[in-house]
Amino acid sequence: MILRINVSKLDFQAACSDSWVDGQLQGKKGMYVYVELGKEYEYISSFKDDPKTSYRIFSNCAVFFAKSQEQLENEEYEANFPSITVIIYC
């Protein structure tokens, strides 16, 4: 499974292996995520990618889901996945 996470430009630029980001799950309005990033590797673009969007990919990430930004900030997670591949984009 690969999750796509929309993040801020600042988080996108600062992201690196063993750091974290937060954002929203692609296609799921109101689903907020906190991601502990695993190892980054080279992103290979797909024909479905928007040429105006930047992408990065990380493997072995821990992903925590919340229904609101407030829940995310209070670490009140609805669910989590301990080992997921994540594509962040902005």
Secondary structure, 3 states (H helix, E strand, C coil): CEEEEEECHHHHHHCCCCCEEEEEECCCCCCEEEEECCEEECCCCCCCCCCCCCEEEEEEEEEEEECCHHHHHCCCCCEEEEEEEEEEEC
